[in-house]
Amino acid sequence: MKPPRAPRTVEHATELLERVSRLDGEAATIAANRDAAIAATNAVADALLVPVIQERTAIAGVLEAWWAKDGKTLLSGKRKTVELGGCVIGTKAASTSLTFTADDFDAALKALQAARWAKPYVSVKYSVDKTATKKALEGKHGEQLRTLGFGTSGGTDVFVLTIVAQAGTVTA
């Protein structure tokens, strides 16, 4: 499709804007139909998936109990798993996680900060406060910040073309 000619009159610009409005409406309808189709497909897939997951969960439960009682006899050496029936079954070491009394890591931080020897266990994350720095460019430190390399970009007029939402339409 070749692009339309640039309008030379307000009437021609109005025609193009009305076309943009119709095209945006068509795009919204297509997107809504796609979303509805995806939702319907997901509902069908979920309905088919639920009994599969339920059966697998039930089988895994009885296999876990069997493994704890009899399955370990299949192992040799230091192995903790074995391949059987197209699956790997066994145990593995669970990963550890750091804990602190009552999971209060704010209290943990304070306890570590109070101990001189614990400095390596406390992380400090610094970042530029962009909002404050941008505002400060207009204040007493502005020249110093610009000397350091700070500045702003954007802030120029940007072309806007959106449709006006009307009651009872797809875009509303």
N, C-alpha and C positions, 0 to 999 in steps of 0.2 A: 504494500500500500504506500503510495507516495504521499508525503505530507501536504496538508492544505496550504494555500497561499496565505501570506500574512494579510490580515484585514486592513483595508484602507478607509473603512467607514465604521461608525459605531454600530450600524445595522449588521454589517458582516461580522464584527466582533461578537455581537449578541448572538448571532446564529451559531458561531463556533462555541460560545459558552454554553448555549442550550444543548449542543451536541455533547460537550464534556459532561454536562449534568446527566444526560441520558446514558452515556457510556459508564459513568460512575455507578449509576443505578443498576445497569446490566451486570457490572463487575460484582457489585454487592449481592445481587441475586444469585449469580454463579457461585460465589463464595459460600453463601448460605446453603445452597443446594449441595455443594460439596461437603460442607460440615454435617449436614443432615445425613448424607449418604455414609460418611465415615462413622457417625454415631450409630447408625443402623447396623453397619458391618461389625463394629465393635460389640454391639449388643448380641449379635448372633454368635460371634467368636467367643464372647464371655460365657454365653449359655452352653456352648459346646465344651469349653475349657473347664468349667466348674466340676463336673463329675470326674474328669480325667485327673485333676489336681486332688480331689477328695480321695480317689482310689489310690493314687501314688502315695499320699500322706498316710493312708491306712496301712499300705504295704510296708512303707519305710518304718512305721512304728513297730510292726511285728518283727521285721528284720533286725531292728536295733536291739530288741529284747533277745532274739535268737543269737545275735553276734556276741552279746555280753555273756551269754551262757555257754554256747557251743562253738561259735565261729572262730574263736582264737586258736582252736586246734588246727586250723588250716594254715597258720602262719609258720614261717621258718626264720631263724636268725632274729635280727633286730627289726624285721619288717612289721609294720603295723596295719598294712592293707594287703589285699589280695584281689586279683581279677577273677571274677566268677560270673557266669551267665551274662557276659557282655557289660558288666558293671564293675567298678572298683568299690570294694566294701572294706570297712575297717574303722580305725580311729586315727586321729592326728592330734597333736598338741594344740590346744587352743591358744590364741595370741593373748598376751598379758596386756593389761591396761593399768595406767597409774591411778591410784585411788588416794583419797585423803579423807580424814574424819568427816563424816556426814556430807561428803561430796562438796564441801564448801571451799572451792578453789580461791575465793577472795581471801579467806582466812589463811589458806596455804601460802598465798603470795605474801601476805603480811608477815607470816612466820619466817619465810625465806629472806625477805628483805631485812628483817631484824638480825639475822645471823650473818656475821661478816664473811664466813667461809662459804656461804650459799650463793654468792654473786653469779657463779657460772650457771646456776639453775634458774635464773630469772631472765626472761628476754624482755627487751625494750624495743618497741617499734616506733620509729619516727616517720613522719610524712609531712609534706607541705600542706598547710591549710589553704587550699586554693581560694576559697571564698574570702577569707581574711586578707590574703595576699593581694588578690585582685582589688579589693576595696582599698587597701593600703597604698596601692599605686597612685591613688588620687590624694593621698595624705602626706604627712611630713616625711615619711620614709620612701616616698615614691621614687625620687631620684636615685637613692641608694639601691632600691630594688631593681630599677632599670639598669643600673651599673652592673649588678650581679647577673643580669640577663633576663629578668622577668619582663613581661609585657602582656598585652592582650591581643586577641585576634577575633575576627568576626565583628559583630555589632553593626554590620552594614545592612541596608535594606535588602530583603530577599523577596523574590517574586512569590506571590501567593495565588493559588488557584484551587479552591475547594467549592463544593456545591453547597447550597443552602438546604438544610434539612427541612423538609415539609412534613407536616403531620400526616400520618397514614401512608407514608412511603417507606421503602426498604431502608433508606438511609437515616430515618428519623430515630 
